């Protein structure tokens, strides 16, 4: 029997995903038409031996519960949300809920960061883990460029055994182009290792008179994986399948594109097929359209577009490389390019909402990295995708270019390279 743990963080995390996370918890943000962590869960459900999925985070349970109930009815697997009393770090949460994870004595358990997007090769990862002699952790790795690698956990491995001999989280100088994808297989004995770290931190807190809560905050990468490198217990499987992180709102466009592409083989029913009869709108694949959306037959949609529930799209509208969230209204002959339109936002007639494709760029090799600087040297917003928060109103015949608009704003003019607060 196997289990999976998905680490989803909490509202204090994921600030770079604003303004989209101001009204939708980041783990539930729809990418390619379904909540982000549903992609993780569907990958887990595909493994026959996997019987339970645990979500660990510190979002209020009320925000997550309905999502869990809906998926429980759909899949024959137990899904539970374990709410942390405070942020405990990537390893602290695992240790705090160790009894729930160990219950039933699973052979091993997967751990997946909730903000990664991938064609999850979980079966391959588990088979590799089982083939090893007494491993504690197997990490899914992928290749990055030298410059990109500095933003991730970097691993040096023995090319024969795949043992990780050196691990550095976000190094200040080049270590390796093999990076940690935030997807793991753990043996149950890992809790002994985490427990040793917890005990040492607890004793340190007692000596210094600090709060015992500090002992519970344990970072998996720095405090567990890095010291474990070179001990014969830490291994990495390098994969070539698609992977990226969803750290910023802009990276959602890149993830949306790749999940839509995966639907061709895994979920073709989620893609809107081109219709040659003329009764439907013009579709350039790949496109996901919720069945409740109303789209005029003269609209042109795609490629790489996701349209949510209750969306209304008028005559002559053109949408490409974008995500339109639920209940948005796009009025006649407007143009939406490289943008995310928030829930219940309204775009006037003949408006143009356009962003600039930036990292992650599908034409660049290996793992993709969002531009880490939001502003350039003169204080202007760097070119990026355009993002509208929820309930934003854009007047007719205006242009929005490379801009971010916070929720509940009613614009009165065209804007370029601005953040509208």
matplotlib code that plots the C-alpha trace (Angstrom):
import matplotlib.pyplot as plt

x = [0.0, 1.2, 0.2, 0.8, 1.3, 0.7, 2.2, 0.0, 1.3, -1.0, -2.3, 0.9, 2.8, 2.6, 2.6, 4.2, 1.0, -1.0, -3.5, -4.8, -4.4, -6.4, -9.7, -8.7, -6.4, -3.3, -3.7, -7.2, -6.3, -7.6, -4.9, -6.2, -9.7, -9.1, -7.6, -3.8, -3.6, -6.2, -3.4, -1.4, -4.3, -5.1, -1.5, -1.7, -5.1, -3.5, -1.3, -3.3, -1.5, -2.0, -4.9, -4.8, -3.9, -3.1, -3.1, -1.0, -1.2, -2.4, -5.3, -8.6, -10.3, -13.4, -11.5, -10.4, -13.2, -15.6, -12.9, -12.0, -15.6, -16.1, -13.0, -13.9, -17.1, -15.2, -12.2, -12.0, -9.3, -9.3, -8.4, -7.9, -6.9, -4.6, -4.4, -1.3, -1.7, 1.0, 3.5, 5.8, 8.0, 8.2, 9.6, 7.9, 4.4, 5.4, 6.7, 3.7, 1.3, 3.6, 1.1, -1.5, 1.1, 2.4, -1.1, -1.7, 2.1, 2.5, 5.5, 6.5, 4.8, 5.1, 5.6, 4.8, 5.0, 1.7, 3.1, 4.8, 3.3, 4.4, 3.7, 4.1, 6.1, 5.2, 5.2, 8.7, 9.9, 8.5, 9.9, 13.4, 13.0, 12.1, 15.1, 17.5, 19.0, 17.5, 16.9, 15.3, 14.5, 14.4, 14.2, 12.7, 15.3, 15.5, 18.1, 18.3, 20.7, 23.6, 21.9, 18.5, 19.9, 20.8, 17.1, 16.6, 18.0, 21.1, 22.3, 25.6, 25.1, 27.1, 26.4, 26.5, 24.4, 22.4, 23.2, 23.1, 26.6, 26.1, 23.0, 22.8, 19.5, 19.6, 23.4, 25.1, 27.4, 27.2, 27.0, 25.1, 22.5, 20.6, 17.8, 15.3, 11.7, 10.0, 8.6, 9.8, 9.4, 10.0, 10.6, 8.9, 12.3, 12.6, 10.7, 13.6, 15.9, 13.4, 12.8, 16.5, 16.5, 13.3, 14.9, 18.1, 16.1, 13.9, 16.9, 18.4, 15.1, 15.1, 18.7, 18.0, 14.6, 12.9, 9.4, 9.0, 7.1, 10.5, 11.6, 8.6, 9.6, 11.9, 12.9, 13.2, 15.8, 18.2, 17.9, 17.1, 18.3, 21.5, 23.0, 21.8, 23.8, 26.7, 25.3, 24.0, 20.4, 19.6, 19.1, 17.8, 16.1, 16.6, 13.5, 13.1, 9.3, 7.9, 8.1, 7.8, 6.9, 3.9, 5.6, 4.2, 0.9, 2.8, 4.0, 0.3, 0.2, 3.2, 1.7, -1.7, -0.1, 1.6, -1.4, -3.6, -1.0, -1.1, -4.9, -4.4, -3.4, -4.7, -8.0, -9.1, -12.6, -11.4, -10.4, -12.8, -12.3, -12.4, -15.9, -16.0, -19.8, -19.6, -22.1, -19.4, -16.6, -13.3, -10.9, -7.1, -6.0, -5.3, -8.4, -10.4, -13.9, -16.2, -19.6, -21.4, -19.5, -21.4, -19.3, -20.5, -19.9, -17.8, -15.3, -11.8, -10.2, -6.7, -4.2, -3.5, -6.6, -8.7, -12.1, -13.9, -17.5, -20.2, -17.9, -19.6, -17.7, -19.2, -19.0, -15.7, -13.6, -10.1, -8.3, -4.9, -2.4, -4.7, -6.8, -10.3, -11.6, -15.2, -18.1, -15.9, -17.5, -15.5, -17.6, -17.7, -14.5, -12.1, -8.6, -7.0, -3.4, -1.0, -3.3, -5.2, -8.7, -9.9, -13.3, -16.3, -14.2, -15.7, -13.9, -15.6, -16.1, -13.1, -10.7, -7.2, -5.7, -2.2, 0.8, 4.4, 5.4, 8.2, 9.9, 8.8, 9.2, 8.2, 11.0, 13.7, 15.3, 15.0, 13.3, 11.7, 12.2, 10.1, 12.0, 12.8, 12.7, 9.2, 10.5, 13.3, 16.0, 13.8, 10.9, 8.7, 7.0, 9.0, 7.1, 5.1, 1.7, -1.2, -3.2, -6.6, -7.8, -11.4, -14.3, -12.1, -14.0, -12.2, -13.9, -14.5, -11.8, -9.0, -5.6, -4.0, -0.4, 2.0, 0.0, -1.4, -4.7, -5.8, -9.4, -12.5, -11.0, -12.9, -10.5, -11.0, -8.1, -5.5, -2.5, 0.9, 3.6, 1.7, 0.3, -3.1, -3.6]
y = [0.0, 3.5, 7.0, 10.5, 13.8, 17.1, 20.2, 23.1, 25.9, 28.6, 32.2, 33.8, 31.9, 32.4, 36.2, 36.3, 34.7, 37.8, 39.3, 35.9, 34.3, 37.2, 35.5, 31.9, 29.8, 29.2, 25.3, 25.7, 28.1, 26.6, 25.6, 24.0, 24.1, 22.2, 23.3, 23.1, 20.3, 18.2, 17.5, 16.0, 14.0, 12.6, 11.5, 9.7, 8.1, 6.5, 4.3, 1.3, 0.6, 4.2, 4.3, 7.6, 11.2, 13.7, 17.4, 19.3, 23.1, 26.0, 27.3, 27.3, 24.0, 25.6, 26.8, 23.3, 21.0, 21.3, 20.6, 17.4, 16.3, 16.7, 14.6, 12.0, 11.3, 11.1, 8.8, 5.6, 7.0, 8.5, 12.3, 14.2, 17.7, 18.0, 21.6, 22.9, 25.2, 27.4, 27.2, 24.2, 24.1, 21.3, 18.7, 20.1, 19.4, 15.8, 15.2, 16.8, 14.5, 11.4, 9.2, 9.8, 9.2, 6.0, 4.6, 1.4, 0.9, 1.9, 0.6, 4.2, 7.5, 10.2, 13.9, 16.5, 20.3, 21.8, 24.5, 22.3, 21.4, 18.3, 15.2, 13.4, 10.1, 8.7, 5.1, 5.4, 7.2, 4.5, 1.6, 3.2, 3.7, 0.1, -1.1, 0.6, -0.9, 0.8, 4.3, 6.9, 9.4, 9.4, 12.8, 13.5, 15.7, 17.5, 19.5, 23.2, 25.7, 26.9, 30.2, 28.7, 26.2, 28.9, 29.3, 25.6, 22.9, 21.6, 18.0, 16.2, 12.5, 9.3, 8.6, 4.8, 4.5, 7.8, 8.4, 12.2, 13.0, 16.7, 18.9, 22.7, 24.6, 27.8, 28.0, 31.4, 29.9, 27.1, 23.6, 21.4, 21.6, 18.7, 20.3, 19.1, 19.1, 19.0, 15.5, 12.6, 9.1, 8.6, 5.4, 5.4, 5.5, 9.1, 10.1, 8.9, 11.4, 14.2, 13.3, 13.7, 17.2, 18.1, 16.8, 18.8, 22.0, 21.4, 21.1, 24.3, 26.1, 25.0, 26.2, 29.6, 30.1, 30.3, 29.2, 25.4, 26.3, 27.1, 23.5, 22.4, 24.5, 22.2, 22.8, 19.6, 20.8, 22.5, 20.5, 17.0, 16.5, 18.5, 16.6, 13.3, 13.7, 11.3, 9.0, 6.3, 7.1, 9.9, 9.2, 11.1, 10.0, 12.4, 12.7, 14.4, 14.9, 18.4, 20.1, 23.7, 25.6, 27.9, 30.6, 33.6, 34.4, 34.6, 31.0, 29.9, 30.6, 28.3, 25.5, 26.0, 25.4, 22.2, 20.7, 21.3, 19.5, 16.5, 16.4, 15.1, 11.7, 11.7, 13.6, 14.3, 14.9, 18.1, 19.7, 21.5, 20.1, 22.3, 22.4, 22.7, 23.2, 27.0, 26.7, 26.8, 29.3, 28.9, 26.8, 26.6, 23.7, 23.3, 24.8, 24.0, 25.5, 24.8, 23.5, 26.4, 29.1, 31.0, 31.8, 33.5, 31.5, 34.3, 34.3, 32.9, 31.0, 29.5, 28.2, 27.5, 29.0, 27.9, 29.3, 28.8, 28.3, 31.0, 33.0, 35.0, 35.8, 38.1, 38.3, 38.7, 38.3, 36.9, 35.1, 33.5, 32.1, 33.2, 32.0, 33.4, 32.7, 32.0, 34.4, 36.9, 38.8, 39.6, 42.0, 42.3, 42.4, 42.6, 41.0, 39.0, 37.9, 36.4, 37.5, 36.2, 37.6, 37.3, 36.0, 38.2, 40.8, 42.6, 43.7, 46.3, 46.3, 46.8, 46.6, 45.2, 43.3, 42.1, 40.8, 40.0, 36.4, 36.1, 33.3, 30.6, 30.6, 27.4, 28.0, 27.8, 24.5, 22.6, 24.0, 27.4, 30.3, 33.4, 36.7, 37.4, 41.2, 42.8, 46.3, 47.6, 50.2, 53.2, 51.8, 50.8, 47.4, 44.9, 43.5, 40.5, 38.9, 41.1, 40.0, 41.3, 40.4, 39.6, 42.0, 44.4, 46.5, 47.6, 50.2, 49.9, 51.0, 50.9, 49.2, 47.3, 46.3, 44.5, 45.5, 44.1, 45.3, 44.4, 43.2, 45.4, 48.2, 50.2, 51.5, 54.8, 54.9, 52.8, 51.7, 50.3, 48.7, 49.7, 48.1, 49.5, 49.4]
z = [0.0, -0.8, 0.3, -1.0, 0.8, -1.0, 0.7, -0.1, 2.3, 3.4, 2.7, 4.1, 1.4, -2.4, -2.2, -5.7, -7.0, -6.2, -7.2, -8.3, -4.9, -3.2, -3.9, -4.8, -2.7, -4.8, -4.6, -6.1, -8.9, -12.1, -14.6, -17.8, -16.3, -13.1, -9.7, -9.6, -7.0, -8.8, -11.4, -8.5, -7.2, -10.6, -11.0, -7.6, -8.4, -11.5, -9.2, -8.2, -4.9, -3.7, -1.2, 0.6, -0.2, 2.6, 2.0, 4.5, 4.9, 7.0, 4.9, 6.9, 6.4, 5.1, 2.0, 1.1, 2.3, -0.6, -3.1, -1.2, -1.0, -4.7, -5.5, -3.0, -4.9, -8.2, -7.3, -5.2, -2.9, 0.6, 0.6, 3.8, 4.7, 7.7, 8.9, 10.6, 13.6, 12.1, 9.3, 10.1, 7.1, 4.4, 6.9, 10.0, 8.6, 7.7, 11.2, 13.0, 11.1, 11.1, 12.9, 10.1, 7.4, 9.0, 9.8, 7.9, 7.5, 3.8, 2.0, 1.1, 0.5, -2.1, -1.1, -3.7, -3.4, -4.2, -6.5, -9.0, -12.4, -14.3, -16.3, -13.0, -13.5, -10.1, -11.2, -12.6, -9.4, -7.1, -9.2, -9.0, -5.3, -4.8, -6.8, -4.4, -1.2, 2.0, 0.6, 2.7, 0.0, -3.8, -5.4, -8.9, -10.7, -14.0, -15.9, -15.9, -17.4, -15.2, -14.6, -13.9, -11.5, -8.9, -8.1, -7.1, -5.0, -6.9, -6.7, -7.5, -8.1, -8.6, -12.3, -11.6, -8.5, -8.8, -5.1, -4.2, -3.0, -2.6, -2.2, -1.9, -1.8, -4.0, -4.1, -4.5, -7.2, -9.7, -8.3, -10.8, -13.5, -11.9, -9.8, -7.3, -8.7, -5.3, -5.9, -3.7, -2.5, 1.2, 3.2, 6.6, 8.4, 7.3, 10.5, 12.6, 10.7, 11.0, 14.7, 15.4, 13.9, 15.9, 19.2, 18.6, 17.8, 20.8, 23.2, 21.6, 22.3, 25.9, 26.4, 24.8, 26.3, 22.9, 22.0, 21.5, 18.2, 16.6, 17.0, 15.0, 11.9, 9.9, 6.3, 4.3, 1.8, 4.1, 7.4, 6.1, 2.5, 2.5, 5.6, 4.1, 0.9, 0.7, 3.4, 0.9, 1.8, -0.7, -4.4, -7.4, -10.6, -13.5, -15.8, -19.1, -18.9, -18.6, -15.2, -13.9, -10.8, -10.3, -8.2, -10.0, -11.8, -15.1, -14.8, -14.9, -18.6, -19.2, -17.1, -18.7, -22.1, -21.1, -19.2, -22.3, -24.4, -21.9, -22.2, -25.8, -24.5, -20.9, -20.9, -24.5, -23.3, -21.6, -24.9, -27.3, -30.7, -33.8, -35.5, -39.3, -39.4, -38.7, -35.8, -33.2, -32.6, -34.4, -32.3, -32.7, -30.4, -27.6, -25.9, -22.8, -22.5, -19.5, -20.7, -19.0, -20.9, -23.7, -26.7, -29.9, -33.0, -34.6, -31.8, -32.4, -29.5, -29.1, -29.1, -25.4, -23.8, -20.8, -20.3, -16.9, -15.9, -16.7, -19.0, -21.7, -24.9, -27.5, -31.3, -33.0, -29.8, -30.2, -27.3, -27.4, -24.8, -21.9, -19.0, -18.5, -15.0, -14.1, -14.8, -16.7, -19.6, -22.8, -24.9, -28.7, -30.8, -27.9, -28.0, -25.2, -25.6, -23.0, -20.2, -17.2, -16.7, -13.1, -11.9, -12.7, -14.6, -17.5, -20.7, -22.8, -26.6, -28.9, -25.9, -26.1, -23.1, -23.9, -22.1, -23.2, -23.1, -20.6, -18.7, -18.4, -22.2, -24.0, -26.5, -23.9, -22.8, -19.5, -16.4, -16.9, -14.5, -14.1, -14.3, -10.6, -10.9, -11.1, -11.9, -14.1, -13.1, -13.6, -11.5, -14.4, -14.4, -16.5, -19.5, -18.5, -19.0, -18.1, -15.0, -13.9, -10.4, -9.7, -10.6, -12.7, -15.2, -18.4, -20.5, -24.2, -26.7, -24.2, -24.1, -21.2, -21.9, -19.6, -16.5, -13.2, -11.9, -8.3, -7.6, -7.8, -9.9, -12.5, -15.0, -16.8, -19.2, -21.1, -19.1, -20.0, -17.7, -14.5, -11.3, -10.5, -6.7]

ax = plt.figure().add_subplot(projection="3d")
ax.plot(x, y, z, "-o")
ax.set_aspect("equal")
plt.show()
